[in-house]
Amino acid sequence: MLPFYDRTSPTYIIAEASGNHGQSLDRAYALVEAAAWAGADAIKFQTFTAEEIAAEGVQILRGFDAEHDAWIDSLMPPAQTLRDLFQHGGLPRAWHSELQQHAHKCNIDFLSTPFSVEAARFLIEEIGVPVLKIASGDITCTPLLDYAAQQDIPVILSTGGANMDEIDCAVARLRRTLRARRLALLHCRSVYPCPLASVNLRSISYLGTLYPLAVPGWSDHTTSHTVPALAVCAGARIIEKHLCPEDSTGIDAGHSLTPEQFQKMVQGIRQTEAILGRYE
């Protein structure tokens, strides 16, 4: 159960599929099943088109990281521009409903992150997602925040890359209506993968102190399956972690866990909860 409704419920664990489906419906189905097998509470995709998210003709920067350049060159079809790259990522609109049904059969929630107001409207009004996740990059997208604030479902907001003024403004916009008070703030470092020295899990309790009405969480981009359990010790009630198939070379594979690693992460979180006990 989402911690918006029951503050004593276990940590809500989201398996972030992102673009690891590689535009294959079979792989998307397999990711849903892998998330359920590994013990996740939800599977999350991303709802966008390359045309929505990247301007035409913007070239991919090269030369900073040889491993990153080799990965870009390995993509099929090859990616020369950002729009080419994002062709690999967004979940096609036509797949949402059947993947949602499959997730429900697997007893997990189906979520997706919109990258436009139109995508958010599609997810809420046509698909009926139980919660709306807004990515770090859209924390200053006021039309999207304003639309989310008018809806009758909770909002999970990542804070990676934002300064405190931007977080304050986003929280204020989302709380303009009583319904939108059900809010979660995820500490997040927008580095892919994130070095362990940059994690700074104390930010979780810091955000919890600043925004006591919001549910604290952690959106993890490390390659570790133990950091999320430490995040729970730091106060996280929601954990978001990327999941990829065993043989994935997809757009987000470099900062994702395999199903076996994800299962170990879930087990570590549940053991941590048992060790921590109750606040009494």
C-alpha positions as CSV (number, residue, x, y, z in Angstrom):
1,M,0.0,0.0,0.0
2,L,1.2,3.5,-0.8
3,P,2.5,5.3,2.3
4,F,0.1,8.2,1.6
5,Y,-2.7,6.2,3.0
6,D,-1.0,4.1,5.7
7,R,2.1,5.5,7.4
8,T,2.8,2.2,9.0
9,S,2.9,0.3,5.7
10,P,6.2,-1.3,4.4
11,T,8.5,0.7,2.1
12,Y,6.8,1.1,-1.3
13,I,9.3,-0.3,-3.9
14,I,9.0,0.9,-7.5
15,A,10.8,-1.0,-10.3
16,E,11.7,1.6,-12.9
17,A,11.6,0.0,-16.3
18,S,12.2,3.3,-18.1
19,G,13.5,2.5,-21.6
20,N,14.9,-1.0,-20.8
21,H,12.0,-2.5,-22.9
22,G,14.0,-1.4,-26.0
23,Q,10.7,-0.8,-27.9
24,S,9.8,-4.5,-27.6
25,L,6.4,-5.3,-26.2
26,D,7.6,-8.8,-25.2
27,R,10.4,-7.3,-23.2
28,A,8.0,-4.9,-21.5
29,Y,5.8,-7.9,-20.5
30,A,8.9,-9.6,-19.2
31,L,9.9,-6.6,-17.1
32,V,6.4,-6.5,-15.5
33,E,6.8,-10.2,-14.6
34,A,10.4,-9.7,-13.4
35,A,9.3,-6.8,-11.1
36,A,6.6,-8.9,-9.6
37,W,9.0,-11.9,-9.2
38,A,11.6,-9.7,-7.5
39,G,9.1,-8.4,-4.9
40,A,8.4,-4.9,-6.2
41,D,5.2,-3.2,-5.4
42,A,5.0,-1.4,-8.7
43,I,6.4,-1.3,-12.2
44,K,7.0,2.1,-13.8
45,F,7.5,3.1,-17.4
46,Q,7.9,6.5,-19.0
47,T,5.3,8.1,-21.3
48,F,6.8,10.3,-24.0
49,T,7.6,10.5,-27.6
50,A,11.0,11.5,-28.9
51,E,9.5,14.5,-30.6
52,E,8.0,15.8,-27.3
53,I,11.3,15.5,-25.3
54,A,14.1,16.4,-27.7
55,A,14.5,19.3,-30.2
56,E,15.3,18.3,-33.7
57,G,18.9,18.2,-34.8
58,V,20.6,18.5,-31.3
59,Q,23.7,16.3,-31.6
60,I,24.8,13.9,-28.8
61,L,27.9,15.2,-27.1
62,R,30.8,12.8,-27.3
63,G,34.4,12.7,-26.1
64,F,33.8,12.9,-22.3
65,D,33.4,9.2,-21.5
66,A,34.7,6.4,-23.8
67,E,32.4,3.8,-22.3
68,H,29.4,6.1,-22.8
69,D,30.4,6.7,-26.4
70,A,30.8,3.0,-27.0
71,W,27.3,2.4,-25.6
72,I,25.8,5.1,-27.9
73,D,27.5,3.4,-30.9
74,S,26.0,0.1,-29.9
75,L,22.4,1.2,-30.1
76,M,20.3,-0.1,-33.0
77,P,19.3,1.9,-34.9
78,P,22.4,4.1,-34.2
79,A,21.8,7.4,-32.4
80,Q,23.4,10.6,-33.7
81,T,21.0,13.1,-32.1
82,L,19.1,13.4,-28.8
83,R,15.9,12.7,-30.7
84,D,17.4,9.5,-32.1
85,L,18.4,8.5,-28.6
86,F,15.0,9.1,-27.1
87,Q,13.4,7.0,-29.8
88,H,14.6,4.0,-27.7
89,G,12.9,5.2,-24.5
90,G,9.2,6.2,-24.3
91,L,6.5,3.5,-23.9
92,P,4.2,3.6,-26.9
93,R,0.7,4.8,-25.9
94,A,-0.9,1.7,-27.4
95,W,0.9,-0.6,-25.0
96,H,-0.2,1.1,-21.7
97,S,-3.5,-0.5,-21.2
98,E,-2.5,-4.1,-21.8
99,L,0.7,-3.7,-19.7
100,Q,-1.5,-2.3,-16.9
101,Q,-3.8,-5.3,-17.1
102,H,-0.8,-7.6,-17.0
103,A,0.7,-5.8,-14.0
104,H,-2.6,-6.2,-12.1
105,K,-2.6,-9.9,-12.9
106,C,0.9,-10.0,-11.4
107,N,-0.5,-8.2,-8.3
108,I,1.6,-5.1,-8.7
109,D,0.7,-1.5,-9.6
110,F,1.3,0.0,-13.0
111,L,2.8,3.5,-13.1
112,S,4.4,5.7,-15.7
113,T,6.1,9.1,-15.7
114,P,4.7,11.7,-18.1
115,F,6.9,14.3,-19.8
116,S,4.1,16.6,-20.9
117,V,0.7,17.7,-19.8
118,E,-0.9,15.7,-22.6
119,A,1.0,12.6,-21.4
120,A,-0.2,13.2,-17.8
121,R,-3.8,13.6,-19.0
122,F,-3.5,10.4,-20.9
123,L,-2.2,8.5,-17.9
124,I,-4.8,9.9,-15.4
125,E,-7.9,10.2,-17.6
126,E,-7.5,7.2,-19.9
127,I,-5.3,4.7,-18.1
128,G,-6.2,5.5,-14.5
129,V,-2.8,5.3,-12.8
130,P,-3.1,5.4,-9.0
131,V,-0.3,7.9,-8.5
132,L,1.5,10.4,-10.8
133,K,5.3,10.4,-10.8
134,I,7.0,13.6,-12.0
135,A,10.6,13.4,-13.0
136,S,13.4,15.7,-11.7
137,G,13.7,17.4,-15.0
138,D,10.1,18.6,-14.8
139,I,10.3,20.1,-11.3
140,T,10.2,23.6,-12.9
141,C,7.6,22.6,-15.6
142,T,4.7,24.7,-14.1
143,P,2.0,23.6,-16.5
144,L,2.6,20.0,-15.6
145,L,2.7,20.8,-11.9
146,D,-0.5,22.8,-12.1
147,Y,-2.3,20.0,-13.9
148,A,-1.1,17.5,-11.3
149,A,-2.3,19.7,-8.5
150,Q,-5.8,19.7,-9.8
151,Q,-6.1,15.9,-9.9
152,D,-7.4,13.6,-7.1
153,I,-4.4,11.3,-7.0
154,P,-1.1,11.5,-5.1
155,V,2.0,12.9,-6.7
156,I,5.6,11.6,-6.4
157,L,8.2,14.3,-7.2
158,S,11.9,13.7,-7.7
159,T,14.3,16.5,-6.8
160,G,17.5,15.6,-8.6
161,G,19.3,18.7,-10.0
162,A,17.0,21.1,-8.2
163,N,18.0,23.8,-5.8
164,M,15.9,24.6,-2.7
165,D,14.1,27.5,-4.3
166,E,12.9,25.3,-7.1
167,I,11.8,22.6,-4.7
168,D,9.9,25.2,-2.6
169,C,8.1,26.5,-5.6
170,A,7.2,23.1,-6.9
171,V,5.8,22.0,-3.5
172,A,3.8,25.3,-3.2
173,R,2.2,24.8,-6.6
174,L,1.3,21.2,-5.9
175,R,-0.3,22.1,-2.6
176,R,-2.6,24.8,-4.0
177,T,-5.5,22.4,-3.6
178,L,-6.3,20.2,-0.7
179,R,-6.4,17.1,-2.9
180,A,-2.8,17.5,-3.9
181,R,-1.5,17.5,-0.3
182,R,-0.7,13.8,-0.8
183,L,2.8,14.4,-1.9
184,A,6.1,12.4,-1.8
185,L,9.5,14.0,-2.3
186,L,12.3,11.7,-3.6
187,H,15.9,12.7,-2.9
188,C,17.6,12.0,-6.2
189,R,21.0,12.5,-7.7
190,S,20.7,13.0,-11.5
191,V,23.9,11.2,-12.4
192,Y,23.8,8.0,-14.4
193,P,25.2,5.9,-12.8
194,C,25.6,7.8,-9.5
195,P,28.9,7.4,-7.7
196,L,28.6,6.2,-4.1
197,A,30.4,9.3,-2.8
198,S,27.7,11.5,-4.4
199,V,24.6,9.7,-2.8
200,N,24.3,11.9,0.4
201,L,21.5,10.0,2.0
202,R,21.2,12.5,4.8
203,S,19.3,14.7,2.4
204,I,16.3,12.3,2.9
205,S,15.9,13.3,6.5
206,Y,16.7,16.9,5.6
207,L,13.9,17.1,3.1
208,G,11.6,15.4,5.7
209,T,12.4,18.1,8.2
210,L,11.7,20.9,5.7
211,Y,8.5,19.3,4.3
212,P,7.0,17.2,7.2
213,L,3.7,16.7,5.4
214,A,5.4,15.0,2.4
215,V,6.4,11.3,2.3
216,P,10.2,11.0,2.0
217,G,11.8,8.7,-0.5
218,W,14.9,7.9,-2.6
219,S,15.3,7.6,-6.4
220,D,18.4,5.5,-6.8
221,H,20.8,5.7,-9.8
222,T,23.7,3.8,-8.3
223,T,24.6,0.3,-9.4
224,S,24.4,-0.9,-5.8
225,H,21.6,-3.1,-4.4
226,T,22.5,-2.2,-0.8
227,V,22.2,1.6,-1.0
228,P,18.3,1.5,-1.0
229,A,18.3,-0.4,2.4
230,L,20.5,2.4,3.8
231,A,18.1,4.9,2.4
232,V,15.3,3.2,4.4
233,C,17.5,3.7,7.5
234,A,17.7,7.4,6.5
235,G,13.9,7.6,6.5
236,A,12.9,6.7,2.9
237,R,9.3,5.3,2.6
238,I,9.5,5.0,-1.2
239,I,12.3,3.5,-3.1
240,E,12.6,3.8,-6.9
241,K,15.3,1.6,-8.7
242,H,15.9,0.8,-12.3
243,L,15.3,-2.8,-13.5
244,C,16.6,-4.4,-16.7
245,P,16.6,-7.8,-18.3
246,E,19.7,-10.0,-17.8
247,D,21.0,-9.4,-21.3
248,S,20.0,-5.7,-21.6
249,T,22.0,-3.2,-23.5
250,G,19.2,-0.7,-23.4
251,I,19.2,3.1,-22.9
252,D,19.2,2.8,-19.0
253,A,20.9,-0.6,-18.5
254,G,24.1,1.0,-17.2
255,H,22.4,2.1,-14.0
256,S,19.9,-0.8,-13.6
257,L,19.7,-4.0,-11.6
258,T,19.0,-7.4,-13.1
259,P,16.0,-9.3,-11.7
260,E,18.2,-11.3,-9.4
261,Q,20.0,-8.2,-8.1
262,F,16.7,-6.4,-7.7
263,Q,15.3,-9.3,-5.6
264,K,18.4,-9.1,-3.3
265,M,17.7,-5.4,-3.0
266,V,14.1,-6.0,-2.0
267,Q,15.2,-8.7,0.5
268,G,17.7,-6.3,2.0
269,I,15.0,-3.6,2.4
270,R,12.6,-6.0,4.1
271,Q,15.3,-7.3,6.5
272,T,16.2,-3.7,7.3
273,E,12.6,-2.9,8.1
274,A,12.4,-5.8,10.5
275,I,15.7,-4.8,12.2
276,L,14.6,-1.2,12.6
277,G,11.3,-2.2,14.1
278,R,8.6,0.4,15.1
279,Y,9.0,4.0,16.3
280,E,7.8,3.5,19.9
